[in-house]
Amino acid sequence: MAEQNTVLLDVKGMTCQGCVNSVTRIVKRKDPDAQVSVDLASGRVTAQTGSPADDLAAALSAGGFEAKAA
């Protein structure tokens, strides 16, 4: 298993709980062991994961969100 790091992402385009669920699902698709926390109000996603922040941001962008490492 890859070393777990805390990754912070700024994600635009999240408007509802469905978006939160989608973001969580996208991150977990990249790393099934990730612990994901989404703050809808601030657009901040925090993940304990072995995946690099840029990989997660790219996956979220491909999923329809505007994401970048914080």
N, CA, C and O of each residue as an XYZ file, in Angstrom:
280
protein
N       0.842     -1.185      0.000
C       0.000      0.000      0.000
C       0.883      1.243      0.000
O       1.903      1.285      0.687
N       0.492      2.242     -0.763
C       1.252      3.477     -0.853
C       1.162      4.246      0.462
O       0.194      4.127      1.212
N       2.198      5.033      0.714
C       2.207      5.866      1.916
C       1.055      6.862      1.849
O       0.822      7.475      0.807
N       0.344      7.021      2.942
C      -0.792      7.931      3.012
C      -0.308      9.338      3.363
O       0.456      9.527      4.309
N      -0.762     10.306      2.594
C      -0.466     11.711      2.832
C      -1.770     12.486      2.862
O      -2.787     12.029      2.340
N      -1.735     13.659      3.474
C      -2.896     14.532      3.443
C      -2.818     15.393      2.197
O      -1.843     16.116      1.990
N      -3.844     15.313      1.373
C      -3.923     16.075      0.134
C      -5.071     17.069      0.265
O      -6.180     16.698      0.647
N      -4.801     18.332     -0.053
C      -5.825     19.378     -0.028
C      -6.089     19.831     -1.451
O      -5.163     20.118     -2.209
N      -7.359     19.891     -1.802
C      -7.763     20.308     -3.143
C      -8.815     21.401     -3.054
O      -9.691     21.363     -2.190
N      -8.721     22.377     -3.955
C      -9.777     23.374     -4.128
C     -10.609     22.900     -5.307
O     -10.087     22.699     -6.404
N     -11.913     22.721     -5.077
C     -12.793     22.188     -6.107
C     -13.953     23.156     -6.336
O     -14.698     23.481     -5.411
N     -14.091     23.604     -7.569
C     -15.201     24.487     -7.940
C     -16.248     23.662     -8.680
O     -15.924     22.676     -9.343
N     -17.489     24.071     -8.559
C     -18.561     23.395     -9.271
C     -19.404     22.488     -8.393
O     -20.360     21.876     -8.870
N     -19.060     22.396     -7.112
C     -19.866     21.583     -6.190
C     -21.008     22.449     -5.664
O     -20.772     23.518     -5.101
N     -22.249     21.987     -5.847
C     -23.400     22.789     -5.431
C     -24.352     22.060     -4.488
O     -25.243     22.678     -3.905
N     -24.166     20.737     -4.334
C     -25.142     19.984     -3.544
C     -24.501     18.716     -2.982
O     -23.335     18.420     -3.243
N     -25.287     17.982     -2.212
C     -24.794     16.733     -1.624
C     -24.458     15.708     -2.705
O     -23.557     14.888     -2.531
N     -25.179     15.759     -3.813
C     -24.859     14.859     -4.926
C     -23.455     15.106     -5.451
O     -22.743     14.164     -5.798
N     -23.054     16.376     -5.510
C     -21.694     16.720     -5.929
C     -20.670     16.188     -4.925
O     -19.623     15.667     -5.310
N     -20.980     16.324     -3.653
C     -20.098     15.805     -2.606
C     -19.918     14.296     -2.788
O     -18.806     13.777     -2.697
N     -21.017     13.607     -3.045
C     -20.948     12.157     -3.256
C     -20.123     11.821     -4.491
O     -19.342     10.870     -4.475
N     -20.290     12.595     -5.561
C     -19.530     12.362     -6.787
C     -18.037     12.574     -6.562
O     -17.219     11.765     -7.000
N     -17.684     13.660     -5.882
C     -16.281     13.951     -5.597
C     -15.671     12.821     -4.768
O     -14.567     12.355     -5.051
N     -16.396     12.392     -3.753
C     -15.904     11.299     -2.900
C     -15.700     10.035     -3.728
O     -14.685      9.353     -3.585
N     -16.651      9.726     -4.582
C     -16.576      8.527     -5.424
C     -15.377      8.597     -6.387
O     -14.684      7.600     -6.588
N     -15.139      9.771     -6.978
C     -14.011      9.941     -7.903
C     -12.684      9.730     -7.183
O     -11.801      9.042     -7.694
N     -12.543     10.317     -6.001
C     -11.300     10.145     -5.238
C     -11.106      8.679     -4.866
O     -10.003      8.145     -4.987
N     -12.172      8.030     -4.414
C     -12.067      6.633     -4.007
C     -11.826      5.700     -5.194
O     -11.301      4.600     -5.018
N     -12.202      6.126     -6.391
C     -11.894      5.336     -7.578
C     -10.382      5.328     -7.821
O      -9.830      4.325     -8.273
N      -9.712      6.452     -7.518
C      -8.259      6.534     -7.662
C      -7.550      5.796     -6.525
O      -6.511      5.172     -6.737
N      -8.117      5.870     -5.322
C      -7.527      5.222     -4.145
C      -8.660      4.728     -3.249
O      -9.214      5.499     -2.464
N      -9.008      3.437     -3.364
C     -10.122      2.897     -2.572
C      -9.931      3.024     -1.058
O     -10.908      2.990     -0.311
N      -8.686      3.171     -0.598
C      -8.421      3.280      0.837
C      -8.435      4.716      1.337
O      -8.233      4.953      2.528
N      -8.668      5.672      0.459
C      -8.628      7.088      0.842
C      -9.726      7.415      1.854
O     -10.834      6.881      1.794
N      -9.389      8.298      2.770
C     -10.360      8.883      3.695
C     -10.630     10.291      3.172
O      -9.722     11.122      3.129
N     -11.859     10.561      2.779
C     -12.184     11.807      2.087
C     -13.134     12.656      2.935
O     -14.111     12.157      3.494
N     -12.821     13.946      3.015
C     -13.680     14.907      3.692
C     -13.925     16.058      2.719
O     -12.980     16.654      2.202
N     -15.202     16.366      2.473
C     -15.566     17.427      1.536
C     -16.304     18.521      2.295
O     -17.299     18.262      2.971
N     -15.802     19.749      2.173
C     -16.469     20.917      2.745
C     -17.134     21.665      1.588
O     -16.484     22.418      0.863
N     -18.422     21.446      1.431
C     -19.171     22.012      0.314
C     -19.116     23.543      0.320
O     -18.960     24.161     -0.732
N     -19.244     24.145      1.486
C     -19.290     25.611      1.583
C     -17.999     26.272      1.096
O     -18.044     27.299      0.419
N     -16.857     25.687      1.439
C     -15.577     26.290      1.061
C     -15.016     25.732     -0.236
O     -14.084     26.302     -0.804
N     -15.577     24.617     -0.714
C     -15.043     23.974     -1.905
C     -13.726     23.278     -1.657
O     -12.937     23.076     -2.581
N     -13.488     22.913     -0.417
C     -12.216     22.289     -0.039
C     -12.423     20.789      0.165
O     -13.348     20.362      0.855
N     -11.545     20.007     -0.447
C     -11.552     18.561     -0.274
C     -10.239     18.167      0.383
O      -9.163     18.542     -0.081
N     -10.338     17.415      1.457
C      -9.176     16.893      2.161
C      -9.216     15.378      2.061
O     -10.244     14.756      2.333
N      -8.095     14.786      1.670
C      -8.051     13.333      1.544
C      -6.770     12.787      2.152
O      -5.683     13.316      1.920
N      -6.910     11.736      2.923
C      -5.762     10.949      3.374
C      -5.617      9.865      2.320
O      -6.444      8.956      2.244
N      -4.573      9.956      1.507
C      -4.473      9.083      0.350
C      -3.030      8.841     -0.056
O      -2.128      9.592      0.315
N      -2.834      7.796     -0.813
C      -1.531      7.514     -1.397
C      -1.397      8.089     -2.787
O      -0.322      8.018     -3.383
N      -2.472      8.662     -3.320
C      -2.452      9.246     -4.663
C      -1.932     10.676     -4.624
O      -2.227     11.419     -3.687
N      -1.162     11.065     -5.631
C      -0.675     12.454     -5.698
C      -1.829     13.441     -5.919
O      -2.825     13.111     -6.562
N      -1.683     14.637     -5.384
C      -2.720     15.663     -5.505
C      -3.040     15.960     -6.964
O      -4.207     16.130     -7.317
N      -2.026     16.024     -7.813
C      -2.266     16.335     -9.226
C      -3.095     15.256     -9.908
O      -3.917     15.565    -10.771
N      -2.893     13.993     -9.535
C      -3.689     12.901    -10.108
C      -5.152     13.027     -9.695
O      -6.054     12.838    -10.511
N      -5.378     13.346     -8.430
C      -6.754     13.509     -7.956
C      -7.412     14.712     -8.616
O      -8.576     14.644     -9.011
N      -6.673     15.814     -8.737
C      -7.221     17.011     -9.377
C      -7.585     16.713    -10.830
O      -8.628     17.158    -11.310
N      -6.743     15.972    -11.527
C      -7.022     15.623    -12.924
C      -8.264     14.740    -13.023
O      -9.084     14.921    -13.923
N      -8.404     13.794    -12.110
C      -9.572     12.910    -12.110
C     -10.850     13.696    -11.831
O     -11.881     13.452    -12.457
N     -10.782     14.633    -10.897
C     -11.954     15.460    -10.588
C     -12.291     16.382    -11.760
O     -13.464     16.604    -12.058
N     -11.276     16.913    -12.416
C     -11.523     17.767    -13.581
C     -12.169     16.959    -14.703
O     -13.075     17.446    -15.379
N     -11.708     15.728    -14.901
C     -12.304     14.845    -15.919
C     -13.745     14.505    -15.557
O     -14.561     14.212    -16.431
N     -14.053     14.546    -14.262
C     -15.403     14.253    -13.789
C     -16.337     15.458    -13.818
O     -17.485     15.361    -13.383
N     -15.859     16.588    -14.324
C     -16.723     17.746    -14.482
C     -16.552     18.844    -13.450
O     -17.297     19.824    -13.458
N     -15.587     18.693    -12.569
C     -15.324     19.727    -11.564
C     -14.033     20.448    -11.924
O     -13.164     19.881    -12.587
N     -13.908     21.689    -11.492
C     -12.666     22.431    -11.667
C     -11.858     22.240    -10.387
O     -12.225     22.758     -9.333
N     -10.755     21.490    -10.484
C     -10.003     21.135     -9.280
C      -8.526     21.447     -9.438
O      -7.959     21.322    -10.524
N      -7.910     21.858     -8.329
C      -6.464     22.077     -8.313
C      -5.971     21.831     -6.895
O      -6.721     21.956     -5.927
N      -4.701     21.481     -6.794
C      -4.093     21.274     -5.479
C      -4.098     22.595     -4.724
O      -3.799     23.646     -5.290
N      -4.440     22.532     -3.446
C      -4.522     23.754     -2.637
C      -3.153     24.118     -2.082
O      -3.018     25.117     -1.376
